[in-house]
Amino acid sequence: MSRRSEAGVVIAGGGLAAQRCAETLRKRGFEAPVRIVCAEDEAPYDRPPLSKDVAAGTADGEAVRFRDADWYADNAVELILGRRAAGLDPDARELFLDDDTRLGWDELLIATGAAPRELPMLSGFANAFPLRTLADAGRLRAALAGGSHLVIVGAGFIGQEVAATARRQGVEVTIVEALDVPLAGILGERVGRWIVDLHRDEGVRVLTGAMLESAAGNGRVEELTLAGGEKLECDAVVVGVGVAPAAAWVAGSGLDPAGIATDYAGRTGLPHVYAAGDVSRPFDPRLFDHVRTEHWDAASRQGVAAGAAMLGETPRPPALPSFWSDQYGLRIQYVGHAEGADEIRVCGEPGERDFHVLYQCAGTPVAALTVDRPRELAAMRRLIESSYEGDAVATETYETPTNAPEEAMP
């Protein structure tokens, strides 16, 4: 790591990628300062439990912390809480915060994650919110009172997990989904329809091909109107219509606010500036493109890779993207890139909630999904990875963003 001072590493963002980067630096002997700028007044914590244990009230904020306070003190990692990144000067190597503080850095990791997309018609209502933070999970927990009616806008995996948690709490749930088949563009229509049936079998009313037209209430949403005129009474609304990179603050720096392109070591087109997690678009040597991957395991790996690259190490090529979702006592797992599949093969009994799906393109396995078959995922991963042998992954070829100065190249 080249160093013009003892400014050390500044990490903008307080999520999983940020935490893993800090851990990697300290574990591998980095001794200069490490500072993490957290937008929330919370130390870094795990987000997957928000839609399950935290929302259900079986876990609190302390239970989902990555590390206790002693870890940060013992490892000399400074947490700057309740402050947001507001801009950067890559030439001066300064990060600007929203209180006009300027932090000098030798190496900068941008890990500000993603922000939930909003529905303007629901803004300003106290009982309509996304599920992204501990505070959001607390609001959801308060809303999940027995006998209440929860409307979830969007049938992505966050919306599905919230629905499953709410049903377990005895809440009446309606999902409003704009697509005719949710997640069909990613998992295919057959799996999308199975997901709809899963929730309907658990007592969730799932409305597909449905659009919100308006919301009514006095400070709180009391009624939603759908295109076509149907009205839905509700006690709370969870908005799960996707996320966008939380990167507007990098505008003018030479980085793309729509998603910061990196190589798979996290290097951006600016020297000494890295990006990881939902805010980034790492180069995928299998797709030969920069692709955002909004999943837990990707953020973890990318944070580690960025920390290693700061120390002059060459990380290994990235693993296949994967994710999991827990619903109604089932573990749904996925690995690979199913978007380009032209054939799927189903093995098992979807009606019994015990099956796997193999996605193929021109006869080559490209992705897999398993339902309640956790032991099969590793074999599926190996099968898919074997199809890439001899290509860019095997030769460890990867690409740094095209606007990268020479010193930022590996």
matplotlib code that plots the C-alpha trace (Angstrom):
import matplotlib.pyplot as plt

x = [0.0, 1.5, 1.1, 1.5, 0.8, -0.6, -4.2, -4.7, -7.9, -11.3, -14.3, -17.5, -20.4, -21.2, -22.5, -21.1, -18.5, -17.1, -16.9, -15.1, -12.6, -11.7, -11.4, -9.1, -6.8, -6.3, -6.1, -3.3, -1.2, -2.2, -1.3, -2.3, -5.7, -8.9, -12.1, -15.6, -18.2, -21.7, -24.8, -26.8, -26.3, -25.5, -22.3, -22.2, -24.8, -26.2, -29.2, -30.7, -32.2, -34.2, -37.0, -37.1, -35.8, -35.8, -39.1, -40.6, -39.1, -37.0, -33.7, -32.8, -30.1, -27.4, -27.9, -27.3, -24.1, -21.1, -18.8, -19.2, -17.8, -14.7, -13.6, -13.5, -11.5, -9.1, -8.5, -8.3, -11.1, -12.8, -16.5, -17.9, -21.6, -24.5, -22.6, -23.0, -20.5, -21.3, -18.5, -14.8, -11.8, -9.7, -6.7, -6.5, -7.6, -10.3, -13.8, -16.4, -19.1, -22.5, -21.4, -18.6, -16.0, -13.1, -11.3, -8.0, -7.2, -4.4, -6.9, -10.6, -13.3, -16.7, -19.2, -22.3, -24.6, -28.0, -31.1, -34.6, -36.6, -39.5, -43.2, -44.0, -47.7, -46.7, -44.2, -45.2, -47.3, -45.9, -47.0, -45.5, -41.8, -39.1, -37.2, -33.5, -32.4, -32.8, -35.2, -37.3, -37.4, -38.5, -41.4, -42.3, -42.2, -44.6, -47.0, -47.1, -49.8, -52.2, -55.3, -53.7, -53.5, -50.1, -49.8, -46.5, -45.7, -43.3, -42.8, -39.1, -37.3, -37.4, -41.2, -41.5, -39.6, -41.6, -44.8, -43.6, -42.7, -46.0, -48.0, -46.1, -47.2, -50.9, -51.1, -53.3, -51.0, -51.6, -48.7, -49.2, -46.9, -46.7, -45.4, -47.6, -45.1, -42.6, -38.9, -39.6, -36.8, -34.3, -35.6, -38.0, -41.8, -42.1, -40.2, -42.0, -45.4, -44.2, -43.3, -46.7, -48.4, -46.1, -47.4, -51.0, -50.9, -49.7, -52.7, -51.1, -53.3, -51.0, -52.2, -50.0, -50.1, -51.4, -50.5, -51.1, -53.1, -53.4, -53.2, -55.6, -55.3, -54.7, -51.0, -51.2, -52.2, -55.7, -56.6, -54.9, -56.5, -55.3, -55.6, -59.0, -60.6, -60.1, -59.5, -57.3, -57.7, -54.4, -52.7, -49.2, -47.4, -44.0, -42.4, -40.1, -39.8, -36.0, -33.0, -30.6, -26.9, -26.4, -23.8, -25.3, -22.7, -19.8, -21.2, -18.5, -15.6, -15.2, -17.1, -20.6, -23.4, -25.5, -23.1, -19.3, -17.4, -14.5, -12.3, -13.0, -10.4, -12.6, -10.3, -12.1, -11.0, -9.5, -6.2, -6.4, -10.2, -12.1, -15.7, -17.5, -21.0, -24.3, -22.9, -20.4, -20.5, -17.5, -16.2, -17.5, -15.1, -17.8, -20.1, -17.3, -19.2, -19.5, -22.5, -24.1, -24.8, -27.1, -26.4, -24.9, -22.1, -21.0, -20.7, -18.7, -16.3, -15.9, -15.0, -12.3, -11.0, -10.7, -8.9, -6.4, -5.9, -5.1, -2.3, -0.9, -2.3, -4.1, -7.4, -8.7, -11.3, -14.8, -17.0, -20.3, -23.0, -25.3, -28.0, -30.5, -33.9, -35.7, -39.5, -42.0, -39.3, -37.8, -34.3, -34.3, -30.8, -29.5, -26.2, -25.0, -26.5, -29.9, -30.8, -29.5, -30.9, -32.9, -33.9, -34.7, -34.7, -36.7, -35.8, -38.0, -41.5, -42.3, -45.7, -43.9, -41.5, -38.6, -36.8, -34.0, -33.9, -30.9, -30.8, -28.9, -27.9, -27.2, -27.0, -24.4, -25.3, -25.3, -27.4, -29.2, -31.9, -32.6, -35.6, -35.0, -32.0, -29.0, -26.6, -27.0, -25.9, -22.2, -22.4, -24.5, -21.9, -19.1, -21.1, -21.6, -18.1, -16.8, -18.5, -16.3, -13.0, -10.5, -12.1, -11.3, -12.0, -9.4, -6.7, -7.5, -8.1, -10.1, -10.7, -10.1, -12.6, -11.5, -11.0, -8.4, -5.1, -2.1, -1.2, -4.6, -4.1, -3.2]
y = [0.0, 3.3, 5.9, 9.6, 10.0, 8.1, 8.8, 5.0, 3.5, 5.2, 3.1, 5.0, 2.8, 0.6, -2.7, -6.1, -5.2, -2.4, -4.8, -7.5, -5.1, -3.8, -7.3, -8.3, -5.3, -6.0, -9.8, -9.4, -7.0, -3.5, -1.1, 2.4, 3.9, 2.4, 4.4, 3.3, 6.0, 4.7, 6.6, 5.1, 5.6, 1.9, -0.2, -2.5, -5.3, -8.1, -7.4, -10.8, -11.3, -8.0, -9.6, -12.7, -12.7, -9.0, -8.4, -11.3, -10.0, -13.0, -11.0, -7.4, -5.1, -6.4, -9.9, -9.0, -6.9, -8.3, -7.5, -6.2, -2.8, -4.4, -5.7, -2.2, -0.9, -3.9, -3.6, 0.2, 0.5, 3.9, 4.0, 7.4, 6.9, 9.0, 10.6, 10.1, 10.4, 13.5, 13.8, 13.1, 14.8, 12.0, 14.3, 15.6, 12.1, 13.6, 12.3, 14.9, 14.1, 15.6, 17.7, 19.3, 17.2, 16.2, 12.9, 12.3, 8.8, 6.8, 4.2, 4.7, 1.9, 3.0, 0.6, 2.8, 0.0, 0.6, 2.6, 1.4, 2.7, 4.8, 5.0, 8.8, 8.1, 6.5, 9.1, 10.9, 8.0, 6.9, 3.3, 2.8, 2.0, -0.2, -2.8, -1.9, -0.8, -1.8, 1.1, -0.2, -3.7, -2.1, -0.4, -3.7, -5.6, -3.0, -3.4, -7.2, -7.4, -10.3, -9.5, -6.7, -6.5, -5.9, -5.0, -5.7, -4.0, -6.1, -9.9, -10.0, -12.0, -9.3, -9.0, -12.8, -13.1, -10.4, -12.2, -15.4, -13.8, -11.9, -15.0, -16.8, -13.9, -14.4, -11.3, -11.1, -10.4, -9.2, -9.0, -6.6, -7.4, -5.5, -8.5, -11.3, -13.8, -12.5, -13.1, -14.7, -12.7, -14.2, -17.6, -18.4, -18.5, -22.0, -21.2, -17.8, -19.5, -22.0, -19.1, -17.6, -20.9, -21.3, -18.1, -18.7, -22.1, -20.3, -18.0, -14.9, -13.2, -12.6, -10.1, -10.3, -8.0, -5.4, -1.7, 0.8, 3.8, 5.8, 5.8, 7.4, 8.1, 10.8, 10.5, 6.8, 4.7, 3.3, 2.3, 1.5, 1.6, -0.6, 0.2, -1.2, 0.1, -2.6, -1.2, -2.7, -1.8, -2.0, -1.3, -1.0, -1.2, -2.5, -1.3, -3.7, -2.6, -2.9, -0.8, 1.5, 2.2, 4.7, 6.6, 9.9, 11.5, 10.4, 12.5, 14.6, 12.4, 10.4, 7.4, 6.3, 7.1, 4.4, 1.7, 2.0, -0.2, -2.2, -5.1, -8.2, -6.9, -3.8, -1.4, 1.5, 3.8, 6.1, 5.3, 4.3, 4.2, 0.9, -0.1, -3.2, -4.4, -3.2, 0.1, -1.6, -3.3, -5.7, -7.3, -10.8, -12.8, -15.4, -12.7, -10.4, -7.5, -5.3, -6.6, -5.6, -8.5, -7.5, -10.5, -11.1, -13.5, -11.1, -8.2, -10.3, -11.6, -8.1, -6.5, -9.1, -8.7, -5.0, -5.2, -7.7, -5.6, -2.5, -4.6, -5.5, -9.0, -10.5, -11.9, -15.1, -14.8, -14.4, -17.3, -17.8, -15.4, -17.1, -16.3, -17.9, -17.1, -18.6, -18.9, -21.0, -23.3, -23.8, -22.9, -21.7, -21.4, -20.3, -20.2, -19.0, -16.9, -18.1, -15.0, -16.5, -20.0, -21.5, -24.7, -25.8, -29.2, -29.9, -32.9, -33.7, -32.7, -29.0, -29.7, -31.3, -28.4, -30.7, -30.2, -28.6, -26.8, -26.9, -24.0, -24.7, -22.6, -24.6, -27.7, -26.2, -25.7, -22.0, -21.9, -23.9, -23.4, -25.8, -25.9, -27.6, -29.5, -27.6, -30.5, -30.4, -26.8, -27.5, -30.2, -27.9, -25.2, -27.6, -28.7, -25.1, -24.1, -27.0, -25.6, -22.5, -24.4, -23.1, -19.7, -16.3, -17.6, -20.4, -18.1, -15.4, -12.8, -9.7, -6.2, -2.8, -0.1, 1.6, 5.0, 3.6, 5.4, 3.2, 3.0, 1.6, -1.4, -4.7]
z = [0.0, -1.1, 1.7, 1.5, 5.2, 8.2, 7.2, 6.6, 5.3, 5.3, 4.6, 3.6, 4.6, 7.6, 6.2, 5.6, 2.9, 5.2, 8.1, 6.1, 4.7, 8.2, 9.5, 6.6, 7.1, 10.8, 10.4, 7.8, 9.9, 8.6, 11.4, 10.1, 11.1, 9.9, 10.1, 9.2, 8.4, 9.3, 8.1, 10.9, 14.7, 14.8, 14.7, 11.6, 11.8, 9.7, 7.6, 6.6, 10.1, 9.9, 7.9, 10.1, 13.7, 14.3, 12.8, 14.7, 18.0, 18.6, 18.2, 18.9, 17.6, 19.8, 18.5, 14.9, 15.4, 13.5, 16.4, 20.0, 21.0, 22.4, 19.0, 17.5, 20.5, 20.6, 16.8, 16.7, 14.2, 14.7, 14.1, 12.9, 13.6, 12.3, 9.4, 5.7, 2.9, 0.9, -1.7, -2.4, -3.8, -5.3, -6.0, -2.4, -1.1, 1.0, 1.9, 2.7, 5.3, 5.6, 8.6, 6.5, 8.1, 5.7, 6.2, 4.6, 3.4, 1.8, 0.5, 0.3, 0.2, -1.0, 0.6, 1.0, -0.2, -1.7, -0.9, -1.3, -4.2, -3.1, -4.2, -4.1, -3.4, -0.1, 1.1, 4.3, 5.7, 9.0, 8.5, 5.0, 4.9, 3.4, 5.2, 5.1, 8.6, 12.2, 12.6, 9.8, 11.4, 14.6, 12.8, 11.2, 14.5, 16.0, 13.0, 13.3, 15.9, 15.6, 13.6, 11.7, 7.9, 6.2, 2.5, 0.9, -2.4, -4.4, -4.4, -4.4, -1.8, 0.9, 0.4, 0.5, 3.7, 5.4, 4.3, 5.8, 9.1, 9.2, 8.6, 11.4, 13.7, 12.7, 10.5, 7.4, 4.4, 0.9, -1.7, -4.6, -7.5, -10.8, -12.8, -13.9, -12.5, -9.8, -10.4, -13.8, -15.4, -13.0, -12.0, -14.9, -15.0, -13.6, -10.4, -10.2, -10.2, -7.6, -5.3, -5.8, -4.9, -1.9, -0.4, -1.3, 0.3, 3.5, 3.5, 1.7, -0.8, -3.8, -6.5, -9.6, -12.5, -10.1, -9.9, -7.1, -8.1, -4.9, -1.1, 1.4, 5.1, 7.7, 8.3, 8.1, 5.1, 5.7, 2.2, -1.1, -4.5, -7.3, -11.0, -11.9, -8.7, -6.1, -2.6, 0.1, 3.7, 5.6, 9.0, 7.5, 4.2, 3.5, 0.2, -1.5, -5.1, -5.3, -4.5, -6.2, -5.5, -2.7, -4.7, -5.8, -3.6, -5.9, -8.8, -10.4, -9.1, -12.2, -10.7, -11.9, -9.4, -11.1, -9.9, -9.5, -11.9, -10.4, -11.3, -9.1, -6.6, -6.0, -7.8, -9.4, -12.2, -9.6, -8.0, -4.3, -4.5, -4.1, -4.1, -2.7, -2.0, -3.4, -4.5, -6.9, -10.3, -10.2, -13.4, -13.8, -15.9, -16.7, -18.3, -19.5, -18.0, -14.9, -12.9, -9.7, -7.3, -4.4, -2.2, 1.2, 0.1, -2.7, -0.3, 2.1, -0.6, -2.1, 1.2, 1.8, -1.8, -1.5, 1.8, 0.3, -2.8, -0.6, 0.9, -2.5, -2.7, -5.7, -4.7, -6.4, -9.1, -7.7, -6.8, -8.6, -7.2, -4.8, -2.2, 0.1, 1.5, 4.5, 4.3, 6.1, 7.5, 4.0, 2.9, -0.8, -2.3, -5.6, -7.4, -10.8, -13.6, -14.7, -16.7, -20.0, -19.5, -22.4, -20.5, -16.9, -15.5, -12.3, -10.1, -7.1, -6.0, -6.2, -4.6, -1.7, -1.4, -2.0, -5.3, -7.3, -10.6, -12.9, -15.4, -18.7, -21.7, -24.9, -22.8, -20.4, -16.7, -15.7, -12.5, -9.9, -7.3, -4.4, -2.1, 1.2, -0.2, 1.4, 0.9, -2.9, -3.4, -3.2, -5.9, -8.1, -7.7, -8.7, -11.7, -12.9, -12.2, -14.2, -17.3, -17.1, -17.0, -19.6, -19.9, -18.3, -14.8, -15.0, -16.4, -13.8, -16.4, -15.3, -16.2, -14.5, -15.5, -18.7, -17.2, -14.7, -14.6, -15.0, -11.3, -10.6, -12.8, -11.1]

ax = plt.figure().add_subplot(projection="3d")
ax.plot(x, y, z, "-o")
ax.set_aspect("equal")
plt.show()
